[in-house]
Amino acid sequence: MSEPPGAVSRRPERRAQVIRLRPEHREEYLRLHRDVWPEVLATIRACNIRNYSIYLHGDLLISYYEYIGEDHAADMARMAADPATQRWWQLTDPCQEQVPGAQPGEWWTALPEVFHTD
């Protein structure tokens, strides 16, 4: 899907995060993500997130996305206020637990980028 007419093209901000998947909720979490709700996908897109992926390594979930907006905090607040996303998180959050070293108020822990090449 292309960007709206008149949209300004800018280099995306690459963002990666990690959280632990609770083993007892593994199958539920994977099942939910095999059929993500269209409303949740629409909100992700409306909040300027592109190329969103979640990877699984052992019990670690690693997310990657590219942010193309101008105000990440405002877009994340808009996502958090979305009723469908709130219902989605009510299902997915119990499947997860923070990793050691997570900052207060941070659910997924941001990962620093150490290398990138185009």
N, C-alpha and C positions, 0 to 999 in steps of 0.2 A: 504494500500500500504506500502510495507516495504522500509526501507532505502537502499540506494545504497550499493553494496558490499564495504567493507573497511571503511564504515562510522563509526565515533567514537560515541559511545553512551554516552550521557551526560544528567544530570538532567536538565529538561527544566526550563526556567525562566517563572513563571506565571505572566501574565500582565492583568490588568483590567483597563478600561477607561469608561468615561461617557460623554455624550453630550445630548443636548435637541433636541427632534423631534418637528419640527414646526407642529402644529395641522393641518394647511391647506394643508400640504404635507404628512400627515400620510398614506393615502391609496396608494399614488404613491410610497412612500418608501417601504411599505410592499409588494407591487406588484413587485418592482424591486428585492427584496430579495427572493421572491418565485421562481425566475428564474435567479439566478446570472450567469453572462456570464462565460463560461468555461475558457476563457483567463484570467479573473480576478482570478478565483480559482487556475489556474496554477501558476500565479505570487505569490499569497499568499504562496503556497507550496514551490516554488522556493526560496522564501525569508525566509525560515526556520520557518514558522508559522504552528503550528498544533493545533488541537482542538479549532478552532476559532468559537466562538458563539457570537451572539448579542441577548440580552434580552430587552424586553420592559416593563417598569413599569410606568404607567401613560404616561407622555410625556418625560420620560428619557429613552435613549438608553444606555445600559450597555454592553460593549464588554468584552470578556475574550478570551485569547489565550495563548498558550504555545510556547515560542521561544526556538528553539534548536540550533541556530547558534552560531557563535563566535563574531560577530560584529553587534549588533542590529541597530546602526545608519547607517552603510553601507547598510544593508539589507533594511532598510526603505527608504533610498535614492534610491536604485535600484528599489524598488516598485514605488516610486513617479515618476521615470523616464520612467516607462513602459507606452507606448501609450494607451493600452486598459484600464489600471487602471486610467489614466488621464481622458479618456472619461467617465468612470464609475463615477469618482468623480464629473465630471461636472453635472451629473444627481443627485447624492446623496447629495452633499454638500449643495445645496439650500434647501434641506429638513431639514437641521440641523442648530442649533445655539449653540454657546459655552455656557457653564454653568458659572454662576458667579464664579470668582476666577480663571478662566483659565489663564494660563501663556502666555505671548507674544510668538507668533509663534507656539502655541499649539492649535490644532483644537479639538481633543478629549482630555479630562482632565484625566491624569493618577490618578488612585486610589491606595492608599497604602493598602497593605495586612495587615490585623490585626489578621488573624487566618488561619491556614491550618493544615490539618492532612491527612496522606496517609492511 
